[in-house]
Amino acid sequence: MERKLKRQIKTVGSVVKIPLENGYHSYARILEILIAFYDIQTKEELEVEEIIKNKVLFVTGVYDWVIKKGYWQKIGKKRPLENYLTELERRPMYTEDEFIGKCIIHYYNGNRKIVERDEVRGIESATIWDYKGIEKRLSDHYAGRFNQDVDNILNGKPFTGMLERSRN
């Protein structure tokens, strides 16, 4: 199914609708830098106030063009951001440093810690996702399917496969 794209401005606090497989969709909220993905799979259209009461499934980075080109349409906005979203943004994330062969855990206060790959298990990677990767991640989650990219990221394995696909 081809999408009808409508350009839009990326606005902090906006809620976007994310199409999933089999006619379902989910929702996410644009934070300062990252995006918070709500634990919602539905075929119903929900109001922003109802959406933001739901648990956040994960927080990660998404390419700006996903929002700006309209792959995920904004459905509303709620400002200011609640404290629980700020707490989610404070979760550490990690990056890989191929030069030194280690991972770096980045903390919200600017501190960093160089660690072995096995020490980042369960920590979200600072990977920037495209819309296809996130939609697959969410669809797999709700279908109870294994997702190789999520397994790689949460277990400190290289995630170059996902990055290669996002370049296409």
N, CA and C atoms as an extended XYZ file, in Angstrom:
504
Properties=species:S:1:pos:R:3:atomname:S:1:resname:S:1:resid:I:1 pbc="F F F"
N         0.840       -1.186        0.000 N   MET     1
C         0.000        0.000        0.000 CA  MET     1
C         0.883        1.247        0.000 C   MET     1
N         0.634        2.125       -0.951 N   GLU     2
C         1.429        3.340       -1.061 CA  GLU     2
C         0.883        4.418       -0.133 C   GLU     2
N         1.791        5.155        0.473 N   ARG     3
C         1.393        6.219        1.400 CA  ARG     3
C         1.235        7.540        0.666 C   ARG     3
N         0.329        8.334        1.156 N   LYS     4
C         0.222        9.709        0.680 CA  LYS     4
C         0.990       10.558        1.678 C   LYS     4
N         2.076       11.143        1.208 N   LEU     5
C         2.930       11.924        2.095 CA  LEU     5
C         2.535       13.389        2.049 C   LEU     5
N         2.548       13.998        3.218 N   LYS     6
C         2.230       15.425        3.336 CA  LYS     6
C         3.305       16.048        4.208 C   LYS     6
N         4.054       16.980        3.649 N   ARG     7
C         5.134       17.625        4.395 CA  ARG     7
C         4.583       18.296        5.646 C   ARG     7
N         5.401       18.278        6.698 N   GLN     8
C         5.004       18.885        7.960 CA  GLN     8
C         6.250       19.301        8.727 C   GLN     8
N         6.061       20.112        9.725 N   ILE     9
C         7.161       20.588       10.571 CA  ILE     9
C         7.287       19.657       11.770 C   ILE     9
N         8.513       19.311       12.121 N   LYS    10
C         8.761       18.495       13.312 CA  LYS    10
C         8.647       19.412       14.521 C   LYS    10
N         7.647       19.163       15.358 N   THR    11
C         7.347       20.028       16.492 CA  THR    11
C         7.402       19.227       17.787 C   THR    11
N         8.198       19.696       18.738 N   VAL    12
C         8.296       19.026       20.034 CA  VAL    12
C         6.922       18.985       20.695 C   VAL    12
N         6.561       17.814       21.215 N   GLY    13
C         5.275       17.626       21.870 CA  GLY    13
C         4.212       17.046       20.959 C   GLY    13
N         4.461       17.047       19.651 N   SER    14
C         3.477       16.505       18.712 CA  SER    14
C         3.389       14.992       18.826 C   SER    14
N         2.177       14.490       18.602 N   VAL    15
C         1.928       13.054       18.576 CA  VAL    15
C         1.737       12.666       17.121 C   VAL    15
N         2.390       11.570       16.725 N   VAL    16
C         2.292       11.086       15.350 CA  VAL    16
C         1.654        9.699       15.339 C   VAL    16
N         1.001        9.400       14.237 N   LYS    17
C         0.354        8.104       14.020 CA  LYS    17
C         1.279        7.257       13.151 C   LYS    17
N         1.534        6.019       13.591 N   ILE    18
C         2.469        5.134       12.905 CA  ILE    18
C         1.714        3.937       12.344 C   ILE    18
N         1.658        3.802       11.015 N   PRO    19
C         0.959        2.652       10.440 CA  PRO    19
C         1.715        1.352       10.710 C   PRO    19
N         0.964        0.307       11.057 N   LEU    20
C         1.519       -1.022       11.286 CA  LEU    20
C         0.830       -1.999       10.335 C   LEU    20
N         1.206       -3.253       10.424 N   GLU    21
C         0.622       -4.248        9.529 CA  GLU    21
C        -0.826       -4.576        9.918 C   GLU    21
N        -1.550       -5.139        8.953 N   ASN    22
C        -2.928       -5.615        9.140 CA  ASN    22
C        -3.909       -4.525        9.562 C   ASN    22
N        -3.672       -3.294        9.134 N   GLY    23
C        -4.602       -2.202        9.414 CA  GLY    23
C        -4.490       -1.591       10.797 C   GLY    23
N        -3.529       -2.023       11.580 N   TYR    24
C        -3.312       -1.452       12.911 CA  TYR    24
C        -2.410       -0.231       12.797 C   TYR    24
N        -2.380        0.525       13.874 N   HIS    25
C        -1.428        1.632       13.974 CA  HIS    25
C        -1.044        1.829       15.434 C   HIS    25
N        -0.029        2.634       15.629 N   SER    26
C         0.452        2.972       16.964 CA  SER    26
C         0.683        4.472       16.994 C   SER    26
N         1.175        4.962       18.112 N   TYR    27
C         1.418        6.390       18.258 CA  TYR    27
C         2.762        6.638       18.931 C   TYR    27
N         3.325        7.799       18.646 N   ALA    28
C         4.580        8.209       19.273 CA  ALA    28
C         4.518        9.710       19.501 C   ALA    28
N         5.415       10.175       20.354 N   ARG    29
C         5.462       11.603       20.688 CA  ARG    29
C         6.856       12.135       20.474 C   ARG    29
N         6.935       13.265       19.813 N   ILE    30
C         8.215       13.890       19.512 CA  ILE    30
C         8.730       14.599       20.763 C   ILE    30
N         9.904       14.188       21.211 N   LEU    31
C        10.561       14.824       22.351 CA  LEU    31
C        11.565       15.843       21.813 C   LEU    31
N        12.428       16.347       22.656 N   GLU    32
C        13.398       17.338       22.208 CA  GLU    32
C        14.282       16.792       21.088 C   GLU    32
N        14.859       15.623       21.303 N   ILE    33
C        15.725       15.010       20.298 CA  ILE    33
C        15.189       13.650       19.893 C   ILE    33
N        14.730       12.892       20.846 N   LEU    34
C        14.282       11.524       20.621 CA  LEU    34
C        12.771       11.462       20.400 C   LEU    34
N        12.271       10.242       20.187 N   ILE    35
C        10.840       10.031       20.036 CA  ILE    35
C        10.421        8.922       20.994 C   ILE    35
N         9.329        9.151       21.728 N   ALA    36
C         8.786        8.168       22.674 CA  ALA    36
C         7.664        7.404       21.979 C   ALA    36
N         7.779        6.081       21.944 N   PHE    37
C         6.799        5.225       21.286 CA  PHE    37
C         5.892        4.598       22.341 C   PHE    37
N         4.596        4.852       22.204 N   TYR    38
C         3.627        4.357       23.178 CA  TYR    38
C         3.302        2.897       22.935 C   TYR    38
N         2.960        2.204       24.009 N   ASP    39
C         2.591        0.798       23.942 CA  ASP    39
C         1.122        0.699       23.547 C   ASP    39
N         0.865        1.001       22.280 N   ILE    40
C        -0.494        1.013       21.743 CA  ILE    40
C        -0.481        0.332       20.372 C   ILE    40
N        -1.391       -0.599       20.180 N   GLN    41
C        -1.678       -1.164       18.863 CA  GLN    41
C        -3.188       -1.164       18.742 C   GLN    41
N        -3.698       -0.431       17.781 N   THR    42
C        -5.145       -0.282       17.680 CA  THR    42
C        -5.552       -0.027       16.236 C   THR    42
N        -6.825       -0.229       15.967 N   LYS    43
C        -7.410        0.161       14.685 CA  LYS    43
C        -8.286        1.395       14.882 C   LYS    43
N        -8.461        1.799       16.138 N   GLU    44
C        -9.288        2.961       16.476 CA  GLU    44
C        -8.454        4.235       16.444 C   GLU    44
N        -9.104        5.339       16.164 N   GLU    45
C        -8.448        6.642       16.225 CA  GLU    45
C        -8.578        7.145       17.663 C   GLU    45
N        -7.456        7.442       18.293 N   LEU    46
C        -7.462        7.895       19.679 CA  LEU    46
C        -7.159        9.386       19.758 C   LEU    46
N        -7.673       10.008       20.810 N   GLU    47
C        -7.390       11.420       21.066 CA  GLU    47
C        -6.021       11.541       21.752 C   GLU    47
N        -5.362       12.669       21.555 N   VAL    48
C        -4.033       12.896       22.127 CA  VAL    48
C        -4.032       12.683       23.634 C   VAL    48
N        -5.027       13.212       24.325 N   GLU    49
C        -5.094       13.073       25.788 CA  GLU    49
C        -5.129       11.604       26.210 C   GLU    49
N        -5.831       10.775       25.443 N   GLU    50
C        -5.915        9.348       25.748 CA  GLU    50
C        -4.578        8.654       25.432 C   GLU    50
N        -3.959        9.036       24.354 N   ILE    51
C        -2.695        8.426       23.921 CA  ILE    51
C        -1.602        8.633       24.952 C   ILE    51
N        -1.449        9.852       25.423 N   ILE    52
C        -0.311       10.159       26.301 CA  ILE    52
C        -0.467        9.600       27.710 C   ILE    52
N        -1.618        9.024       28.010 N   LYS    53
C        -1.802        8.351       29.298 CA  LYS    53
C        -1.227        6.938       29.280 C   LYS    53
N        -0.912        6.430       28.093 N   ASN    54
C        -0.408        5.070       27.948 CA  ASN    54
C         1.069        4.983       28.304 C   ASN    54
N         1.482        3.748       28.609 N   LYS    55
C         2.879        3.457       28.914 CA  LYS    55
C         3.727        3.673       27.657 C   LYS    55
N         4.941        4.172       27.860 N   VAL    56
C         5.886        4.315       26.760 CA  VAL    56
C         6.653        2.999       26.642 C   VAL    56
N         6.669        2.441       25.442 N   LEU    57
C         7.331        1.163       25.176 CA  LEU    57
C         8.849        1.336       25.092 C   LEU    57
N         9.295        2.348       24.348 N   PHE    58
C        10.726        2.650       24.236 CA  PHE    58
C        10.901        4.061       23.695 C   PHE    58
N        12.101        4.566       23.864 N   VAL    59
C        12.472        5.883       23.371 CA  VAL    59
C        13.733        5.705       22.533 C   VAL    59
N        13.738        6.265       21.341 N   THR    60
C        14.920        6.157       20.477 CA  THR    60
C        14.930        7.300       19.474 C   THR    60
N        15.978        7.351       18.694 N   GLY    61
C        16.109        8.367       17.658 CA  GLY    61
C        15.519        7.891       16.338 C   GLY    61
N        14.969        8.836       15.581 N   VAL    62
C        14.420        8.576       14.254 CA  VAL    62
C        14.887        9.713       13.357 C   VAL    62
N        15.223        9.388       12.113 N   TYR    63
C        15.628       10.430       11.177 CA  TYR    63
C        14.565       11.525       11.102 C   TYR    63
N        14.989       12.778       11.092 N   ASP    64
C        14.059       13.911       11.003 CA  ASP    64
C        13.158       13.825        9.772 C   ASP    64
N        13.701       13.346        8.650 N   TRP    65
C        12.915       13.313        7.415 CA  TRP    65
C        11.694       12.408        7.517 C   TRP    65
N        11.704       11.442        8.433 N   VAL    66
C        10.533       10.576        8.605 CA  VAL    66
C         9.320       11.432        8.989 C   VAL    66
N         9.544       12.376        9.888 N   ILE    67
C         8.466       13.275       10.314 CA  ILE    67
C         8.244       14.364        9.266 C   ILE    67
N         9.301       15.020        8.837 N   LYS    68
C         9.178       16.171        7.935 CA  LYS    68
C         8.558       15.832        6.591 C   LYS    68
N         8.855       14.648        6.067 N   LYS    69
C         8.268       14.238        4.786 CA  LYS    69
C         6.865       13.657        4.954 C   LYS    69
N         6.467       13.381        6.199 N   GLY    70
C         5.108       12.953        6.469 CA  GLY    70
C         4.872       11.460        6.437 C   GLY    70
N         5.911       10.661        6.629 N   TYR    71
C         5.694        9.214        6.710 CA  TYR    71
C         4.807        8.872        7.900 C   TYR    71
N         4.940        9.638        8.965 N   TRP    72
C         4.061        9.515       10.128 CA  TRP    72
C         3.384       10.875       10.310 C   TRP    72
N         2.091       10.926       10.129 N   GLN    73
C         1.366       12.189       10.203 CA  GLN    73
C         1.121       12.632       11.651 C   GLN    73
N         1.316       13.914       11.881 N   LYS    74
C         1.002       14.480       13.191 CA  LYS    74
C        -0.518       14.504       13.351 C   LYS    74
N        -0.969       14.152       14.559 N   ILE    75
C        -2.413       14.170       14.819 CA  ILE    75
C        -2.794       15.175       15.896 C   ILE    75
N        -1.799       15.746       16.559 N   GLY    76
C        -2.074       16.708       17.616 CA  GLY    76
C        -0.817       16.987       18.400 C   GLY    76
N        -0.974       17.842       19.406 N   LYS    77
C         0.181       18.270       20.180 CA  LYS    77
C        -0.232       18.485       21.622 C   LYS    77
N         0.683       18.201       22.509 N   LYS    78
C         0.462       18.435       23.942 CA  LYS    78
C         1.746       19.004       24.508 C   LYS    78
N         1.707       20.223       24.971 N   ARG    79
C         2.847       20.844       25.629 CA  ARG    79
C         2.390       21.308       26.982 C   ARG    79
N         3.171       21.381       27.989 N   PRO    80
C         4.564       20.941       28.002 CA  PRO    80
C         4.671       19.427       28.125 C   PRO    80
N         5.862       18.932       27.915 N   LEU    81
C         6.094       17.505       28.078 CA  LEU    81
C         6.023       17.166       29.555 C   LEU    81
N         5.405       16.043       29.879 N   GLU    82
C         5.267       15.628       31.267 CA  GLU    82
C         6.606       15.140       31.811 C   GLU    82
N         6.726       15.115       33.128 N   ASN    83
C         7.967       14.685       33.766 CA  ASN    83
C         8.367       13.266       33.402 C   ASN    83
N         7.391       12.355       33.206 N   TYR    84
C         7.765       10.970       32.922 CA  TYR    84
C         8.482       10.858       31.579 C   TYR    84
N         8.173       11.720       30.637 N   LEU    85
C         8.899       11.695       29.371 CA  LEU    85
C        10.330       12.181       29.583 C   LEU    85
N        10.497       13.177       30.420 N   THR    86
C        11.834       13.668       30.722 CA  THR    86
C        12.658       12.557       31.356 C   THR    86
N        12.051       11.779       32.248 N   GLU    87
C        12.759       10.656       32.871 CA  GLU    87
C        13.173        9.622       31.832 C   GLU    87
N        12.288        9.358       30.862 N   LEU    88
C        12.638        8.402       29.816 CA  LEU    88
C        13.820        8.888       28.995 C   LEU    88
N        13.864       10.184       28.742 N   GLU    89
C        14.994       10.729       27.993 CA  GLU    89
C        16.291       10.596       28.775 C   GLU    89
N        16.198       10.457       30.073 N   ARG    90
C        17.393       10.362       30.917 CA  ARG    90
C        17.967        8.945       30.982 C   ARG    90
N        17.295        7.987       30.395 N   ARG    91
C        17.851        6.634       30.361 CA  ARG    91
C        19.148        6.679       29.553 C   ARG    91
N        20.149        5.946       30.010 N   PRO    92
C        21.385        5.945       29.224 CA  PRO    92
C        21.186        5.249       27.885 C   PRO    92
N        22.003        5.626       26.919 N   MET    93
C        22.033        4.984       25.605 CA  MET    93
C        23.491        4.701       25.302 C   MET    93
N        23.727        3.819       24.354 N   TYR    94
C        25.112        3.531       24.027 CA  TYR    94
C        25.394        3.677       22.536 C   TYR    94
N        26.666        3.908       22.246 N   THR    95
C        27.175        3.913       20.878 CA  THR    95
C        28.346        2.953       20.808 C   THR    95
N        28.673        2.546       19.593 N   GLU    96
C        29.842        1.703       19.369 CA  GLU    96
C        30.980        2.574       18.867 C   GLU    96
N        32.169        2.284       19.325 N   ASP    97
C        33.358        2.948       18.807 CA  ASP    97
C        34.215        1.873       18.152 C   ASP    97
N        34.105        1.764       16.836 N   GLU    98
C        34.820        0.719       16.111 CA  GLU    98
C        36.332        0.897       16.208 C   GLU    98
N        36.789        2.128       16.379 N   PHE    99
C        38.227        2.397       16.446 CA  PHE    99
C        38.861        1.725       17.668 C   PHE    99
N        38.179        1.821       18.818 N   ILE   100
C        38.732        1.212       20.034 CA  ILE   100
C        38.118       -0.158       20.325 C   ILE   100
N        37.101       -0.541       19.534 N   GLY   101
C        36.478       -1.844       19.714 CA  GLY   101
C        35.663       -1.978       20.990 C   GLY   101
N        35.113       -0.873       21.463 N   LYS   102
C        34.328       -0.882       22.704 CA  LYS   102
C        33.036       -0.099       22.481 C   LYS   102
N        32.201       -0.137       23.487 N   CYS   103
C        30.974        0.653       23.480 CA  CYS   103
C        31.112        1.802       24.471 C   CYS   103
N        30.349        2.842       24.237 N   ILE   104
C        30.353        3.996       25.135 CA  ILE   104
C        28.919        4.221       25.610 C   ILE   104
N        28.733        4.176       26.924 N   ILE   105
C        27.424        4.478       27.493 CA  ILE   105
C        27.366        5.982       27.730 C   ILE   105
N        26.322        6.609       27.198 N   HIS   106
C        26.128        8.054       27.322 CA  HIS   106
C        25.003        8.304       28.323 C   HIS   106
N        25.289        9.110       29.331 N   TYR   107
C        24.296        9.447       30.349 CA  TYR   107
C        23.742       10.838       30.069 C   TYR   107
N        22.513       11.081       30.511 N   TYR   108
C        21.830       12.339       30.216 CA  TYR   108
C        22.589       13.563       30.711 C   TYR   108
N        23.410       13.392       31.756 N   ASN   109
C        24.124       14.547       32.313 CA  ASN   109
C        25.424       14.841       31.569 C   ASN   109
N        25.658       14.103       30.479 N   GLY   110
C        26.850       14.339       29.668 CA  GLY   110
C        28.002       13.398       29.986 C   GLY   110
N        27.907       12.650       31.073 N   ASN   111
C        28.959       11.698       31.408 CA  ASN   111
C        28.948       10.539       30.419 C   ASN   111
N        30.128        9.960       30.230 N   ARG   112
C        30.264        8.797       29.361 CA  ARG   112
C        31.109        7.754       30.069 C   ARG   112
N        30.886        6.513       29.692 N   LYS   113
C        31.653        5.418       30.277 CA  LYS   113
C        31.988        4.425       29.159 C   LYS   113
N        33.260        4.132       28.986 N   ILE   114
C        33.696        3.162       27.988 CA  ILE   114
C        33.589        1.776       28.600 C   ILE   114
N        32.904        0.870       27.898 N   VAL   115
C        32.639       -0.470       28.429 CA  VAL   115
C        32.807       -1.512       27.328 C   VAL   115
N        32.857       -2.763       27.752 N   GLU   116
C        32.858       -3.877       26.811 CA  GLU   116
C        31.442       -4.038       26.254 C   GLU   116
N        31.343       -4.654       25.100 N   ARG   117
C        30.049       -4.840       24.436 CA  ARG   117
C        29.035       -5.561       25.333 C   ARG   117
N        29.461       -6.536       26.126 N   ASP   118
C        28.508       -7.284       26.954 CA  ASP   118
C        27.946       -6.466       28.111 C   ASP   118
N        28.511       -5.303       28.379 N   GLU   119
C        28.021       -4.453       29.466 CA  GLU   119
C        26.869       -3.542       29.042 C   GLU   119
N        26.502       -3.571       27.770 N   VAL   120
C        25.412       -2.708       27.314 CA  VAL   120
C        24.110       -3.490       27.101 C   VAL   120
N        24.089       -4.741       27.525 N   ARG   121
C        22.860       -5.546       27.376 CA  ARG   121
C        21.689       -4.856       28.071 C   ARG   121
N        20.577       -4.753       27.348 N   GLY   122
C        19.369       -4.147       27.904 CA  GLY   122
C        19.311       -2.635       27.768 C   GLY   122
N        20.375       -2.015       27.294 N   ILE   123
C        20.400       -0.557       27.097 CA  ILE   123
C        20.082       -0.268       25.639 C   ILE   123
N        19.236        0.705       25.397 N   GLU   124
C        18.885        1.095       24.030 CA  GLU   124
C        20.089        1.746       23.366 C   GLU   124
N        20.301        1.388       22.123 N   SER   125
C        21.380        1.981       21.342 CA  SER   125
C        20.990        3.388       20.898 C   SER   125
N        21.971        4.226       20.687 N   ALA   126
C        21.726        5.580       20.175 CA  ALA   126
C        21.591        5.565       18.657 C   ALA   126
N        21.166        4.448       18.128 N   THR   127
C        20.939        4.293       16.697 CA  THR   127
C        19.815        5.209       16.241 C   THR   127
N        19.945        5.735       15.035 N   ILE   128
C        18.866        6.517       14.431 CA  ILE   128
C        18.141        5.584       13.459 C   ILE   128
N        16.855        5.409       13.674 N   TRP   129
C        16.044        4.490       12.879 CA  TRP   129
C        15.338        5.211       11.741 C   TRP   129
N        14.996        4.471       10.698 N   ASP   130
C        14.111        5.003        9.673 CA  ASP   130
C        12.693        4.481        9.952 C   ASP   130
N        11.727        4.923        9.166 N   TYR   131
C        10.339        4.546        9.448 CA  TYR   131
C        10.094        3.051        9.260 C   TYR   131
N        10.745        2.429        8.271 N   LYS   132
C        10.531        1.000        8.026 CA  LYS   132
C        11.007        0.165        9.210 C   LYS   132
N        12.160        0.511        9.757 N   GLY   133
C        12.706       -0.233       10.889 CA  GLY   133
C        11.831       -0.139       12.121 C   GLY   133
N        11.336        1.068       12.407 N   ILE   134
C        10.464        1.251       13.580 CA  ILE   134
C         9.135        0.538       13.377 C   ILE   134
N         8.552        0.656       12.190 N   GLU   135
C         7.271       -0.001       11.937 CA  GLU   135
C         7.407       -1.520       12.051 C   GLU   135
N         8.509       -2.060       11.571 N   LYS   136
C         8.754       -3.503       11.709 CA  LYS   136
C         8.979       -3.862       13.165 C   LYS   136
N         9.752       -3.035       13.881 N   ARG   137
C        10.008       -3.282       15.308 CA  ARG   137
C         8.698       -3.340       16.085 C   ARG   137
N         7.822       -2.388       15.860 N   LEU   138
C         6.539       -2.357       16.559 CA  LEU   138
C         5.647       -3.529       16.142 C   LEU   138
N         5.540       -3.787       14.837 N   SER   139
C         4.710       -4.897       14.352 CA  SER   139
C         5.204       -6.224       14.915 C   SER   139
N         6.515       -6.423       14.916 N   ASP   140
C         7.079       -7.659       15.474 CA  ASP   140
C         6.779       -7.774       16.966 C   ASP   140
N         6.887       -6.679       17.672 N   HIS   141
C         6.603       -6.680       19.110 CA  HIS   141
C         5.172       -7.155       19.373 C   HIS   141
N         4.208       -6.569       18.675 N   TYR   142
C         2.811       -6.903       18.918 CA  TYR   142
C         2.437       -8.291       18.408 C   TYR   142
N         3.167       -8.793       17.415 N   ALA   143
C         2.904      -10.137       16.895 CA  ALA   143
C         3.678      -11.199       17.680 C   ALA   143
N         4.521      -10.764       18.613 N   GLY   144
C         5.322      -11.703       19.393 CA  GLY   144
C         6.437      -12.342       18.581 C   GLY   144
N         6.869      -11.642       17.519 N   ARG   145
C         7.921      -12.165       16.653 CA  ARG   145
C         9.294      -11.653       17.069 C   ARG   145
N        10.289      -12.459       16.804 N   PHE   146
C        11.684      -12.087       17.020 CA  PHE   146
C        12.047      -10.962       16.040 C   PHE   146
N        12.811       -9.985       16.508 N   ASN   147
C        13.296       -8.908       15.653 CA  ASN   147
C        14.810       -8.847       15.815 C   ASN   147
N        15.517       -9.146       14.754 N   GLN   148
C        16.976       -9.221       14.804 CA  GLN   148
C        17.606       -7.893       15.197 C   GLN   148
N        17.090       -6.785       14.687 N   ASP   149
C        17.660       -5.474       15.007 CA  ASP   149
C        17.549       -5.173       16.499 C   ASP   149
N        16.388       -5.435       17.080 N   VAL   150
C        16.189       -5.190       18.513 CA  VAL   150
C        17.094       -6.114       19.323 C   VAL   150
N        17.178       -7.373       18.931 N   ASP   151
C        18.059       -8.309       19.624 CA  ASP   151
C        19.501       -7.821       19.577 C   ASP   151
N        19.933       -7.384       18.416 N   ASN   152
C        21.301       -6.869       18.284 CA  ASN   152
C        21.536       -5.664       19.190 C   ASN   152
N        20.622       -4.730       19.150 N   ILE   153
C        20.781       -3.493       19.914 CA  ILE   153
C        20.754       -3.743       21.418 C   ILE   153
N        19.787       -4.511       21.890 N   LEU   154
C        19.650       -4.718       23.331 CA  LEU   154
C        20.653       -5.719       23.894 C   LEU   154
N        21.350       -6.426       23.029 N   ASN   155
C        22.353       -7.384       23.493 CA  ASN   155
C        23.767       -6.970       23.112 C   ASN   155
N        23.911       -5.725       22.709 N   GLY   156
C        25.239       -5.192       22.444 CA  GLY   156
C        25.939       -5.798       21.250 C   GLY   156
N        25.164       -6.340       20.318 N   LYS   157
C        25.753       -6.907       19.101 CA  LYS   157
C        25.827       -5.825       18.035 C   LYS   157
N        26.676       -5.997       17.052 N   PRO   158
C        26.731       -4.999       15.959 CA  PRO   158
C        25.372       -4.876       15.286 C   PRO   158
N        25.008       -3.671       14.916 N   PHE   159
C        23.709       -3.453       14.289 CA  PHE   159
C        23.855       -2.840       12.912 C   PHE   159
N        24.922       -3.172       12.217 N   THR   160
C        25.176       -2.590       10.905 CA  THR   160
C        24.135       -2.994        9.877 C   THR   160
N        23.488       -4.144       10.026 N   GLY   161
C        22.468       -4.569        9.070 CA  GLY   161
C        21.335       -3.576        8.989 C   GLY   161
N        20.872       -3.098       10.131 N   MET   162
C        19.795       -2.126       10.149 CA  MET   162
C        20.244       -0.827        9.504 C   MET   162
N        21.462       -0.410        9.788 N   LEU   163
C        21.949        0.828        9.214 CA  LEU   163
C        22.095        0.716        7.707 C   LEU   163
N        22.533       -0.415        7.222 N   GLU   164
C        22.657       -0.618        5.781 CA  GLU   164
C        21.290       -0.530        5.113 C   GLU   164
N        20.270       -1.133        5.698 N   ARG   165
C        18.937       -1.087        5.104 CA  ARG   165
C        18.388        0.326        5.097 C   ARG   165
N        18.721        1.128        6.112 N   SER   166
C        18.167        2.479        6.172 CA  SER   166
C        18.765        3.392        5.107 C   SER   166
N        19.906        3.016        4.572 N   ARG   167
C        20.527        3.835        3.525 CA  ARG   167
C        19.887        3.635        2.176 C   ARG   167
N        19.114        2.571        2.030 N   ASN   168
C        18.488        2.262        0.721 CA  ASN   168
C        17.226        3.041        0.519 C   ASN   168
